[in-house]
Amino acid sequence: MTATVLRTADELHARVRTGRRAVVMTMGALHEGHATLVRTAREIAGDGEVVVTVFVNPLQFGAGEDLDRYPRTLDADVKIAGLAGADVVFAPAVDEVYPGGEPQVRISAGPMGGRLEGSTRPGHFDGMLTVVAKLLHLTRPDVALFGQKDAQQLALIRRMVRDLNFGMEIVGVPTVREADGLALSSRNRYLSATERRTALALSQALFAGSDRHAAQEALRVRAREVPATHARAEALSAIGESRAAADTHAVAKAAPGGPAAVRAAARLILDDAARLNPPLALDYLALVDPSDFTEIPDDHTGEAVLAVAARVGATRLIDNIPLTFGAAS
């Protein structure tokens, strides 16, 4: 399938629309993660239309960040988008998106925009939301799809669309990983072979936290299945877990899943990676509520996001994994 390249909103608006329009927003340098978004958009749109935007937004790059270095590979992007099922690649110039220069009125990300990524990259989320708002108006979709790898971005977009009544559906698509676990990112191409080995600590830390969470949740559920009496100790002893009788009782009475233990398991991996050559320089490790990206308390139940950001050499990478605490309560 070959995608049509359009450069202006007028060209896009002139197209005859049938069915749903699904939009995937990118800054180009497309990879398999983007292709997964496009394929999901194709499934959602059905006989409708899939539009992929390619626009490197200058507003969301801070001082010293890689705006000029950011890869621009439109020809390859168009091919990848088309093969994945896109009908249109909308690739506007900067003056098409910002015809009067940098906009004087912008979207504010609010308190959530100052946390985690927002703390490390001041103003980033204001610029991101401003361009997403602009592109939503320019493309006029019924549904827009974003990757869960950028979990804070996705949460802010959902909040903006809800709070400001944009009137379209926002769909999050799970993170796509390479065979070694590294989350797909356009910035992975900057990593040398030794830097990539260090960078694997991000996903390894998340998996370690997730494994710890799963084990504690299973222990908590098992403890709850046996009455809190002497019969529980006998039942556990019968399967060679006499010591676990006390442990399971403690876990059952404690916070479901143990957020502190999840953080600690992930931190061990990251601490080890800080001693590698080249080292991993941690920006943050956080276990947060996806509704506002504040740290969850020990008694949290429901959804959470374990998120990490770090630098390896000159490259900054982010990753996250969703968790659910107390799912079987």
C-alpha positions in Angstrom: 0.0 0.0 0.0 1.3 3.4 -0.9 0.6 6.4 1.3 -0.2 9.8 -0.3 2.0 12.6 1.0 0.2 15.9 1.8 1.8 19.1 3.0 -1.1 21.4 3.8 -4.2 21.2 5.9 -6.2 22.4 2.9 -5.1 19.3 0.9 -6.1 17.1 3.8 -9.5 18.7 4.2 -10.2 18.4 0.5 -10.2 14.6 0.7 -13.5 12.9 0.7 -14.1 11.2 4.0 -15.8 7.9 4.4 -15.9 6.1 7.7 -13.7 6.9 10.6 -10.4 8.8 10.4 -7.7 7.4 12.7 -4.6 9.6 13.2 -1.1 8.5 14.4 1.1 11.4 15.4 4.9 11.0 15.0 8.0 13.1 14.7 9.3 10.8 11.9 12.2 8.4 12.0 9.5 5.6 12.0 10.3 2.2 13.4 8.4 -1.0 14.2 6.8 0.7 17.2 5.2 3.3 14.9 4.2 0.6 12.4 2.4 -1.1 15.2 0.5 2.1 15.9 -0.4 2.4 12.3 -1.6 -1.2 12.0 -3.8 -0.7 15.1 -5.1 2.4 13.5 -5.9 0.5 10.4 -7.9 -2.1 12.4 -9.8 0.7 14.2 -10.5 2.7 11.0 -11.6 -0.3 9.0 -12.8 1.1 5.6 -12.1 4.6 6.8 -8.9 6.5 6.6 -5.5 6.3 8.5 -3.5 9.5 8.6 0.1 9.5 9.9 1.5 12.9 10.8 5.3 13.6 10.5 6.3 16.8 12.2 9.4 17.6 14.3 7.9 20.0 16.8 10.4 22.7 17.8 8.3 23.7 20.8 9.0 20.5 22.8 12.8 20.6 22.5 14.5 22.5 25.4 17.9 24.2 25.4 20.7 21.8 24.6 18.3 19.1 23.4 18.6 17.4 20.0 16.3 19.3 17.7 18.9 19.7 14.9 20.2 16.2 15.6 16.8 14.6 15.5 16.7 12.2 12.4 14.6 13.3 9.5 13.9 10.4 7.1 10.6 11.3 5.3 11.0 9.0 2.3 11.6 5.9 4.5 8.8 7.1 6.8 6.3 7.2 4.0 7.3 3.7 2.9 6.9 2.3 6.5 3.6 4.1 7.0 2.2 2.8 3.7 3.2 -0.8 4.3 1.6 -0.6 7.7 -1.7 0.6 6.3 -1.6 4.4 6.2 -3.6 6.2 3.5 -2.0 9.6 4.1 1.2 10.9 5.5 0.6 14.5 6.5 4.1 16.2 6.6 3.5 19.9 7.1 6.3 22.5 7.2 6.8 24.5 10.4 5.1 27.6 8.9 2.0 25.4 8.1 1.6 24.4 11.7 2.8 27.8 13.2 1.9 30.3 10.4 2.5 33.3 12.7 5.7 32.0 14.2 5.9 30.6 17.7 2.3 30.7 19.1 1.7 33.3 21.8 -1.2 31.2 23.2 -0.2 27.7 24.2 -1.7 24.7 26.1 -0.5 24.5 29.7 0.2 21.0 31.0 -0.7 22.0 34.5 0.7 20.4 37.7 1.2 17.0 36.0 3.4 18.7 33.4 5.9 19.6 36.0 6.5 16.1 37.3 9.0 13.5 36.2 9.7 14.3 32.5 8.4 17.8 33.0 10.8 18.4 35.9 13.7 17.2 33.8 12.6 19.0 30.7 10.8 22.3 31.7 8.2 23.4 29.1 8.4 20.2 27.2 4.8 19.1 27.8 3.4 22.6 27.1 5.0 22.4 23.7 3.9 18.8 23.2 0.2 19.5 24.1 0.2 22.7 21.9 1.3 20.8 18.8 -1.0 17.8 19.5 -3.9 20.3 19.9 -2.9 21.9 16.6 -2.6 18.6 14.8 -5.9 17.4 16.1 -7.6 20.5 14.8 -5.7 20.2 11.5 -6.4 16.5 10.9 -9.9 16.3 12.5 -9.8 12.6 13.5 -12.4 10.5 15.1 -9.7 8.6 17.0 -6.0 9.3 17.7 -3.5 6.7 18.8 -0.4 7.1 20.9 2.2 4.7 22.3 2.2 3.8 26.0 6.0 4.1 26.0 5.5 7.8 26.5 3.1 7.2 29.4 3.1 10.7 30.8 2.5 12.2 27.4 -0.4 9.8 26.8 -1.9 10.7 30.2 -1.6 14.4 29.5 -3.2 14.1 26.1 -6.1 12.2 27.5 -6.5 14.9 30.2 -6.4 17.7 27.6 -8.9 16.0 25.3 -11.3 15.4 28.3 -10.8 18.7 30.1 -11.1 20.8 26.9 -13.9 18.8 25.2 -12.0 17.9 22.0 -14.6 15.3 21.1 -12.4 12.4 19.9 -11.2 9.1 21.2 -7.6 8.6 22.4 -6.2 5.1 22.3 -3.0 4.0 23.9 -1.1 1.2 22.3 1.3 -1.1 24.3 5.1 -0.5 24.1 6.9 -2.5 21.4 10.3 -3.9 22.4 13.3 -5.2 20.6 14.3 -8.9 21.1 16.6 -7.9 24.0 13.8 -6.0 25.8 14.9 -2.4 24.9 11.9 -0.3 24.1 11.8 0.8 20.5 12.8 4.5 20.2 14.1 6.7 17.4 16.9 7.6 19.8 18.2 4.0 20.0 20.2 4.6 16.8 22.4 7.0 18.7 23.7 4.2 21.0 27.0 2.5 20.5 27.3 -1.3 21.1 28.6 -0.8 24.6 26.1 2.0 25.4 23.3 -0.3 24.2 24.4 -3.0 26.7 24.2 -0.5 29.5 20.8 0.8 28.2 19.3 -2.6 28.7 19.2 -1.9 32.4 16.1 0.3 31.9 13.9 -2.6 30.7 15.6 -5.1 33.1 14.8 -2.8 36.0 11.2 -2.6 35.0 10.9 -6.4 34.5 12.6 -6.9 38.0 10.0 -4.6 39.6 7.2 -6.3 37.7 8.4 -9.8 38.7 8.6 -8.7 42.4 5.1 -7.3 42.1 3.7 -10.4 40.6 5.3 -12.6 43.2 3.9 -10.5 46.0 0.5 -10.3 44.5 0.5 -14.1 44.2 1.6 -14.5 47.8 -1.1 -12.1 49.0 -3.8 -13.9 47.1 -2.6 -17.3 48.4 -2.6 -16.0 51.9 -6.1 -14.8 51.6 -7.4 -18.1 50.2 -6.6 -19.9 53.5 -8.4 -18.7 56.7 -6.3 -16.7 59.1 -6.1 -19.5 61.6 -3.8 -22.3 62.6 -5.2 -24.2 59.6 -3.3 -21.9 57.3 0.1 -22.7 58.9 -0.7 -26.4 58.7 -1.8 -26.1 55.0 1.4 -24.2 54.1 3.6 -26.6 56.0 2.0 -29.5 54.2 3.5 -28.2 50.9 6.9 -27.4 52.4 6.2 -23.8 53.2 6.1 -23.6 57.0 8.2 -20.4 57.0 5.9 -18.9 54.5 3.0 -19.1 56.9 4.1 -16.1 58.8 5.2 -14.3 55.6 1.9 -14.8 53.9 0.1 -13.5 56.9 2.3 -10.4 57.0 1.8 -9.8 53.3 -2.0 -10.3 53.6 -2.1 -7.6 56.3 0.3 -5.3 54.5 -0.2 -3.0 51.5 -1.2 -5.1 48.4 1.8 -5.8 46.2 4.3 -3.8 48.2 5.1 -0.6 46.2 8.3 -0.1 48.2 9.5 -3.6 47.3 8.8 -3.0 43.7 10.8 0.2 43.7 13.7 -1.6 45.5 13.9 -4.4 43.1 14.1 -2.1 40.1 16.6 0.2 41.9 19.0 -2.7 42.4 19.4 -3.2 38.7 19.8 0.5 38.1 22.4 0.8 40.8 24.4 -2.0 39.2 24.2 -0.3 35.8 25.6 2.9 37.3 28.9 1.1 37.8 29.1 -0.2 34.2 31.4 1.3 31.5 29.8 3.4 30.2 27.6 4.0 33.2 23.9 4.6 33.3 23.1 8.0 34.7 19.6 7.8 36.3 17.2 10.7 36.0 14.4 9.1 37.9 12.7 5.9 39.0 9.1 6.4 39.9 6.1 4.3 40.7 3.1 6.6 40.0 -0.6 6.9 39.7 -1.3 7.2 35.9 -4.1 9.7 36.6 -1.7 12.4 37.8 1.8 10.9 37.9 2.2 11.4 41.7 4.0 8.6 43.6 1.6 6.0 44.9 1.3 5.3 48.7 2.0 2.0 50.3 -1.8 1.2 50.5 -2.4 2.0 46.8 -4.8 -0.3 44.9 -5.6 -0.1 41.2 -3.4 0.9 38.3 0.1 2.2 38.5 3.1 3.0 36.2 6.6 2.0 37.0 8.7 4.6 35.0 12.4 5.2 34.5 14.5 7.7 32.6 18.3 7.7 32.3 21.2 8.8 30.1 23.7 6.5 28.5 26.4 8.6 27.0 24.7 11.5 25.3 21.4 9.7 24.7 18.5 10.0 27.1 16.0 7.1 27.2 12.7 6.5 28.9 10.7 3.4 29.6 7.8 2.3 31.7 5.6 -0.7 32.5 2.0 -0.8 33.8 1.1 -2.6 37.0 -2.1 -3.3 38.9 -2.1 -3.5 42.7 -4.7 -5.5 44.6 -6.3 -6.8 41.4 -7.8 -9.8 43.1 -9.2 -7.9 46.1 
